[in-house]
Amino acid sequence: MLSWIDWVIIAAYCGGFLGLGIYFKSRSGKSLSEFFLAGKSLPWWLAGTSMAAAAFSADTPLYVTALTRDGGIAANWQWWSFAFCHAISVFLYARLWRRSGVMTENEFAEIRYSGKPAAFLRGFKAFLFAVPMNCILMGGLPTLGLAKVLEGTVGWSPWVCIGFACAVAFTYTLLSGFWGVVYGELIQFGLAIVGCTVLAVLAVQHAGGMEAMKAGAIAARGAETLNFVPEFGWTGSFIDSALAVFLMYIGIQWWSNKNANAGGVLVQRMAACRTEQHALGATLWFNVAHYAVRAWPWIVCAIASLALYPGLKDGQLAYPMLMRDLLPVGLRGLMIAAFLAAYMGTINSQLNWGASYLTNDLYKRFVNPEASDGRCLWVSRVLMGALLAISAGVTWLMVHQPNGLVKTFQLLITMQAGTGLVYLLRWYWWRISAWSEIAAVAGSVVVACTLYGLEQAGVVKLNFVMKMLTTVSITTILWLLAAYLLPGTDMKKLEEFFAKVRPSGPGWRAVAWRLGLRTEPGLGRDLADWGIGLGFVFGLTFGIGKLCFFEWGSGALMTGGGLAAGVLLLARSRPRPAGTILRVPEVVKKAAAL
């Protein structure tokens, strides 16, 4: 259990961040833009670190540890695969999001689409993502993760753990607004990385050193445990093999997910950046911090836990057990403070983001359009409390579920499967309509929940690959039918969107020609930069991973390759004009108008 020194460290952390919230209280209360977007003045390094901290919560070390114990290092492709969509966000979408000028992602609906379908889509997505999906995420992942850590290290009951965590996070978020969120996340990310790295070093030492640790993990789980990609052979059904899961991750999951073009908290931070270039730089730095930096201490701890606790059934408990058994006085308090930091980083972001949806896209848009900023700020704070209460209820339902973190993550992915392609194409193809998005969003939720209900009733039993394939296939058919059979977007609205955002590529050619304009082609260059960016991110990720396991030759080679890709990106980068507008011949304009 904790000593008085540990409690002093934890109390100092909580007091310090509440003080930070008080410091930013007056600044965040000036307007909705200040409260939700920090006045659109964030530099790239602060916005990018905030993105990474928002994705680093109390659940993620437990989730990655459980995932690695169950499937080896290669199982982390379940979340590594999202590097494809996060990297494409850097080069194809960061500038566009910043140009759109939106406060929330849902506001985009009425900039891109027209009429009542656009208004319905905005409100429907605001409620769906802010309440059920956001509360499942907050309650089933970070709050559940922190409750397990506190229960395992401090000995508190689950209710006390949940109440303590929610009270600290809510008070801080209520006071500070988005300014406090991003500056708090800067400190929280650094503290959490230091704490997790210290635990990884101690875990290796207690396992007998690096080579003894790896040997123990292989003895506990098998020779493939340390592989970065799964074995290409399989026994039994291919659809149940690790290779099939891997192919689904890199071939389907990343582009079918709702965050395929960024989305959510990433859009909020892009919109809060000073300029388009700062938005691009922030998203690129997020990719490096998220994939190459933060996770390797957890993976090392997972491998050490296989050597130290080979018979443990619930992999979620391995990380708290390492904290309890290995950390000395003082460091244990520092590590719990690090977990509080990681938890607060995510909860602060999700509460601020969720309240922005409900306030900007429901209350101010449909309930009280004439509401002042002061009234909206009051409403947003009330809504934060409601969201946190609902998420606490989700945590209570999940707290005794074995591997509940992994199950929650898979459920959220399945509920969003099939929407990503619409989100990718809506920027680059004029035919995507509000009905397309409605069909994709509603279809994915209905199909995923139907499959879940049938599975719980014992009617069907599908593995994760089959659930994804089924949901993506049905949802894609639904939104394609909606795009071609249901009413499209008004041409005037399409022309306004094109003039404001200036997307490149052939998908808007018909609209551009109606205006007598064409934009400088840049889609091919952006796609090439995406490929180089993937080399940069994956090279650093796997190179650093190899170095963490003392595989110096391959680690140096991969890291060098990643750095070379980064140098190439830097050489290709140049400030891009806000859209070079070129005139097309008048005859083309007249033909397009027919």
N, C-alpha and C positions, 0 to 999 in steps of 0.2 A: 504494500500500500504506500501512499504518498507520505513524505515527511513534511515538516513545517516549511523547509526550504522550497520544496516543490510547490506548495500552496502559495508561498510568497511570489514565486515566478508567475504562476497562473493568475493571481490577483493583479500583479503589476501589468500583465498583458491586457486583461479585461479593462482595468482602469485606464490604461493608456489609450486604448481604442475608443472607449467612451469619451475620453477627453478630445480625441481627434474628431469625433462626431459633433461634439459641442462647438469645436473651432469652426467647422464648415457649415454650421446650422444657418447662420445669417446669409451666407453666400448662396446656399442652395435654395433658400426660400424666396429669392428675388422673382423667379418666373418659372414656368414649366420647362423652358429650354435649359435653364440652369439646373433645375432639379433632376431632369432626365437625360440631358446631353452635355452638361458642364459648359454651356454656352458655346458649343462647337469650337472649342479652343484647345483640344488635347494635342500634344506632340505625339509622334509615332511611337516612341519608346514607351511612353506611359500607357497609351491605348493598347499597344501590343502586349505589354506585360499584364494589363488588366484582362485582356482576352484569355491569356494563359492561366491566370489565377482563377478566373471564373470557371474554367474547366478542371481545376485542381481542387478537389474537395476532400472532406474527411472520408468519403466512401472510396475514392479512387485507389489509394494504396491497398485497401482491403479487397477491392474488386480485382485489381491487377494481380495481387498475390493469389487469390482464389483461382483466377483464370489460368495463371502459370502453373500452379500446383496440379490443376486438373488436366491441362493440355500441353504443358511445356511452354517454352518461350514462344514457339510459333503460334500458340493460341492468341497471342496479342495482336495478330492480324485482325481480330474482331474490331479493334479500334485503330490500329495502324492504317487500315484501308481508308479511313476518312482523310488521310493526308492527300488523296487524289482530289477530293472536293475542296479541302481547305487550301490546297495549292492553286486550284483553278480559280478560287475566290480572289487570290492575290492579283492575277493577271487579266482575268476576264470580267470580274464583277466589282471589285473594290471601288474603282473609279465611277462606275455606273451608279452604285448605291450612293456615293457621295454627291454626284450630280443630281440625283433625284430629289434631294433636299428633304427626305422624309424624317419624321421623328421616330416612327415605328415601322416595322416591316409591313404591317397590315395597311397602313396608310397608302402604301404602294398601289393597292387595289384600285383606288379611285383616281390615281394618276395614270394608270395603265389601261383601265377598263372604263366602261360607261354604263350609265343607267342604274336601275334598281338591282340587277345582279351584282354590280360592283359594290354597291352599298351593303348588300346582304353578305357578300364574301368578306368584306372588311369586318363586320360585326361578328360573323360566324367564326372566323379564324381568331379574332381577338379573345372571344370567350373560350374556345376550344384549347388554344395554346396557353392562355394565361391561367385557366382554372384547372380542368381535369389533368391535362398533360403536364403542366408546370407543377401542380401539387403532387402528382405521382413521382415526378422527377425529384422534387425537393424532399418529399417524405420517404420515398423508396430508395434514395441513393445517399445524399449527404447527411441528412438527419439520422437515418438508420445507421450509417457508417459511424458517425460520432457517438451515437448511443451505444453501439457495440464496443467502441474503444473505451468509453468511460465506464461501462459496466465491467469490462475485463481488467481495467487498470485501477480504477478508483473503488469499485465495488458497489456503486450506486444501482438502484433499481432502474429498469427501463424508463418508467414515468418520470423519475427525478432527472435522469439524463436528458430526456427529450425536453422537459420543461426548462432546465438550465440553459441548454443550447439555444432554444428558441427565444428565450428572454433576452440573452445577450445580443443575438443577431438582430432581433426586432428593434431593440432600443437604439442600437447603432445606426441601422438603416433609416429609421424614422427621423433621426436628428440630422444626418449628414447629407442625404441626397446623393446624386451621382458623383459629386466632387469627393465626398468622403469614401464612396465605394472604390473609385479608381486609386486614390492615394493609399487607402487602407490595403487594397489588393497588392500594391507595389511592395509594401512592408510584409504583408502576409505571405506572398510568394517567396520572398527571400528567406524568411524565417522557416517556412515549411520545407524548402529545399535543403537548408542546412540541417534541420532536425532529421529528415529522412536519410540524408547522406551519413550522418553520425551513426544512426541505427544500422545502416547497411555495413559500415566498417566493423562495428561490434559483432554483427551477425557472422561475418566471414571469420573473424577471429575465434569466436566460440565454436564454429564448425570445424576448427582445426586448420584454417588457412584455405586459400583459394582452391588448390588441387584436391584437398580432402573434402571440401564442401561439394565440389562438382562430382566427385566419386560417390559421395553419399547420396546426392540427388539422383544420379543415374541408377544406383542400387535400389532406391525407393520407387522410382517411376519408370525407368527404362532408358536405353541409349539415346533415344530421340529427344530427350528432355531439353537438351541444350541447343537444338537446331533452331535456326531463325526462320526456316520455312519447313513445312511438314514433309514427311516422307511421301514419295510419289507412288508407292505401292499400297495396296489395301487388301484386306481379306473380307469376304462377305459382300454385302451390297455397297456399290460405289457411292450411292447417295448418303450413306452413313459414315463414309470415310472422312478422315481429316483433310484429305486433298479436295474433296467436294466442298467442304466448308470453306477452305482457303480460296478456291476458285469463285465461290459465291461472294466472299468478302471483296475480292479485288475486281470481280467482273460485274457485280450487280449492286451490292449493298451501298457503295459510296455514292453512285449517281441516283439511286432510287430514294434516298433519304431526304427529308424535308430541308436539311441544311446543305444541300448540294451546292447552292449558290451563296453560301454563308447563312444568313438568317439569324433570328433571335438576338442573343446578346452580342454577337459579332457585328450585326448590322447597327445596333445601338452605338457601338464603339467606333465603327467606321463613320457614322453620321456625326459623331462628336469630335472627329479629327479636324484640324485646322484647314487642310487642303486635300485634294485628291491624292497628291504624292504622299502626304502623311498617312492617309488611309491605306495606301498600297504598302508603305513601309511597315505600318503597324501589323498588317495581316501577314506579311512575310516573317517578321520577328516572332509573331505568335506561332507560326509553323515550326520554327527552330526551337523555341522554348517548350512547346507542347510535345513535340515528338522526340527531339534529340537530347533534351536536357532533363526533363522532370521525372521520367518513368524508370530510368535504369536503377536508381537506388531501391525502388520497390521490387523490380524483377530480381535483383541480387538477393534481397530479403526473401523472396519467394523460393529461390533455389536453396538458400540456407535453411529455410523452414522445412524443406523436404528432407534435408540431412538431419535436422534436429528433432523434427516431429513427424516421422515417416508414417505413423498410423493415424494421424488426425483426419477425421472424416469431413468436417466443415472447414473448408479452406479460408472462409471469412475470418475465422478466429486466429489464424496463424500470425497475422501482423500484430494484433493486440498482445498475444502471448509473447512474441519477441520483445515488445516494449516492456512487459511486466517482468520477464525473466532476465533481460540483458542490461537494461538501463540502470545506472547508479543514481543515487540521490542527486537532485539538481537537474541532471539530464532527463530524468523522467518527467519532471515538471516542465522542462523546456519542450519536450516532445509533445506533451498534451497541449501546451500552448500553441505548438506548431499545427496540431490537428484542429484546435479551435480557430487558428488563423485560416487554414484551408477551408474549413466549414463556413466561416463567416464570409470569406471571399465569394463562395458560390451562392450562399443564401442571400447575401446583400444584393448580388447581381440579379438573381432570379426574382426577388421581391420587387426591386426597382423596375426591372424589365416587365414583370407581370402587371404591376400597377400602371405602368405607362400604357400597356395595351388596353386595360380596362378603363382608364381615365381618358386617354386620347381617342381611342377607337370605338368606345361604347358610350361612356357618360357624356363627353363633350360633343361627340358626333350625333348621338341619337336622343339622349335624355335631356341635356341642357346645353344647347349650342352656344348660348350667350353667357355661359358661366365664366367668371373672371379667373385669372390665374390663381388668386388666393383661394377661391372656392375649390378649384380643381386640385390644388395642393392638399387641402384638407381632405377631400374625397380620396385622393391617392393614399394618404396615410391610413385611413380607415380600411381601405381595400387591402393594404399590406397586412394588417392584422388578420383579416379574414382569410387571406391566402395562407398565412403561416399556421392558423388554427386548423385548416383543412389538411395541410401537409403533415401536421403532427398526428392527425388521425390516421393518415396513410402509414406513417411510421409505426404506429401501434399495431396495425394490422399485419405489418411485414416483419416485426422485430423477432418473431420466433420461427420464421421461415428459413430452413436450411438453404444456403446459397441464394438468399433473397436478393442480394445486390445484382448478381449475374442475371437472375430471372427478370428483375425489373428492367435492366438494361435491354435485354432481348425483347421484352414486351414493348417498350417504347420504340425500338427500332422497327418492329413489325407493324406497329400502328401508324408509322410514318412512311412505310415502304410504298413505292409507286408514285409518290408526289414529286420526287426530286427532278424527274425529267421535265415536268411542266415548269418547275421553277427555273431550270436551266434555260429552257427554250423561250420563256415569255419575254426575255430581254432581246432575243435574236430572231424571233419569228412573229410576224404581226398576227398570224391566224390564231394563236393561243388567246382564248377568251376567258371571261370571268366564269362561264359555265364549265370550262375545262378545269380550272382550279377547284371549283366546287365539287365536281365529279371526282377529282383525284383525292382531295382531302377527305370528303365524306366516305368515298369508296374504300380507302385504305383503312380507316377506323372501323367501318362496319365489317369488312372482310376479316381483319385481324381479330376483332372481338368475337365474331362468329366462330372462327377457328378455335379461339381460346375456350369459348363456352362449350363447343362440341368436344374438345379434348377433356375438359373438366367433367363432362357428363359421360365420358368413356365411349363416345360414338366413334371418334377417330383418334389416331395417335400419329402426329407428324413431328419430324425433327425440325430443327431451326431452318435448314436449307429448304425443305418443302414448304414451310410456312412462308418464307420469303418469296419463293418462286410463285406460289399460289397468289399471294397478296399483290405482288408486282404485276403479274400477268393480268389479273382481273381489273386492277386499277388502271393500267395502261390502256386496255380496251375501252374502259368507260370514258376516260378523258379524251381519247381520240374521237370517239363517237360524238362527244359533246362539241369538240372543236369543229367538226364538219356538218353536224346535223342541227345544232341549236344556234340561235342568233349570235352573231359575232359582235365585235366592238365597233362603235360608231367611228367612221373614218376621220371625223374631225378630232376625236379624242386620240386616235392613233397618230395623226399629224402633230398634235400638241406634244405627245410623248416623245416622238422622234426628235422634234426640234429642241426639247429640253434635255434629253438624256444622250442623244446622238450615238446610238449603238452602231457598231460596224457589221460587216458581213452582208450576204445577199438576202437575208430573210426580211429586210425592210426596204428592199429596192423599190417595190411597187409604191410604197407610201412616200419614199423620198422623191421619186420621179413626179408624183402628183404635186409636190411642192416645188418642183423644178430644181431640186437639190440632189447632191450625192455627197457622201462623206468619204474621207480618205480611208482606203482599205487598210485595216489593221488586225483583222481577226486571225489571219495566218501567223503573223508575228506573235500575237498573244498566245496562240496555241503552242508555238515553238518555245516561248518563254516558260509556259506551263511545264513542258517536258523537261527543260533544263532545271526548272525549280524543283521538280520531283527528284532529279538527280542530286541536287543540293541537299534537300531535306532528308531523303533516304540514305544518302552517302554519310552524312553526319550522324544520323540516327544509328545505323548499323555499325559505323566505325567506332563511335563512342561506346556502343554496347560491347563490341569485341574487346576494346581496351579495358572496360570494366571487368571483364573476365580474364584479363592478362593474356589475351591472344594478340600479341604486339604486332606481328607482321600483317595479318589480315586487317587488324584494326587501323594501322597506319595507312594501308592502301585504300581502304574505304573512306576514311576521313579525308585523305588527300584528294580522292575523287570528288567528294562532296564539296571541298573547298575550291577545287578547280571549277566545278559547276557554278559556285557562287561568284568567282572572279569573272566567269563568262557572262553571268547575269549582270554584273556591275558594268562590264564593258558594253553591253547591249542597251543598258538603261539610258534614257535621256528624258528630259522633261517633255511631256506630251501636251500639245496645244489642246485647248478645250474642244476641239473638233474642227478640222479644217473643212470649211463649207465651200463646195465647188458647185457651179451651175451646170445643169445638163441642157442640151439643146431644147429649144421651145417645142419642137415637134415631138420630142419624147414626153415632155410634160403633158401635152394635149392628148397623146395616145394613152398615157397612164390614167388620165381623168375619165376616159370613156368607160 
